[in-house]
Amino acid sequence: MRKHRSPWIRRRLKDQYYKMAKRKGYRSRAAYKLLEINSREGIIKAGDRVLDLGAAPGGWLQVASECVGEGGRVLGIDINEVEPLPSGNVETIVADIESDEALREASKRGPFDAVLCDASPKLSGVKDLDRARQFGLSMASLRIAKAVLKRGGHFLTKAFDGPEVDGLRAELRDYFSEVKTLKPKASRSESSEIYLLAKGFMPRNGV
Ligand SMILES: C[S@@+](CC[C@H](N)C(=O)[O-])C[C@H]1O[C@@H](n2cnc3c(N)ncnc32)[C@H](O)[C@@H]1O
């Protein structure tokens, strides 16, 4: 008898990035988003210290760990536990990035050359609510980035495209020398997901 599979499962089975991630041992298909962004934009270099917010299950941590190499360090923070990675240059912490605890823990281990955020809320299906929650996470990641980035450092965060993102872009332009909107190939075309990349952090007095 033929097994009945939901459309979601069928799409996932067909998805080339999902298959590639499985084959290469990456924990998420999202790893390919960071690989593409980094190969174009060069935001993570050997020896860097990188902070990854919303890091579970760990695909971006794996990519960042490879890029920074033995001389670098990667800190991952997620509200859920990240299964330990074999790489000796990765540390993970369980915390809510919207909390002061996450800010404190990241600050203790900073400063960082790059802050990445791929955090996303559990989707409710109510578009406005999901966009508002995603926006909250993007703003929380910016708050942490402003506190822990080195001068000249880079910030990459996920957002759902919408009117409120213009405000976020404007704030990024105040603190960074260059701001871009990216849609990596591995990001599903039907999703309003985008990534904002801000390069060249310029801290201000009192930030
Ligand atoms: C799309 S996944 C990240 C995938 C990751 N970049 C990877 O490649 O494995 C989104 C993550 O955001 C995390 N997250 C959502 N809200 C959070 C919060 N308030 N604080 C910390 N992590 C959060 C979720 O637990 C989830 O692991």
The ligand as a Gaussian input file, in Angstrom:
#p B3LYP/6-31G(d) Opt

LIG

0 1
 C       15.246000      28.472000      12.110000
 S       15.847000      27.928000      13.645000
 C       17.551000      28.344000      13.533000
 C       18.312000      27.396000      12.670000
 C       19.820000      27.543000      12.794000
 N       20.279000      28.759000      12.165000
 C       20.500000      26.368000      12.168000
 O       21.099000      26.529000      11.094000
 O       20.468000      25.284000      12.748000
 C       15.223000      29.153000      14.733000
 C       15.667000      28.994000      16.157000
 O       15.279000      30.164000      16.880000
 C       15.130000      29.763000      18.228000
 N       14.441000      30.791000      19.000000
 C       13.168000      31.249000      18.836000
 N       12.875000      32.188000      19.752000
 C       14.003000      32.340000      20.513000
 C       14.336000      33.179000      21.613000
 N       13.448000      34.051000      22.124000
 N       15.573000      33.066000      22.155000
 C       16.461000      32.185000      21.661000
 N       16.206000      31.370000      20.611000
 C       14.993000      31.448000      20.031000
 C       14.338000      28.463000      18.102000
 O       14.448000      27.706000      19.283000
 C       15.038000      27.815000      16.891000
 O       16.010000      26.926000      17.319000

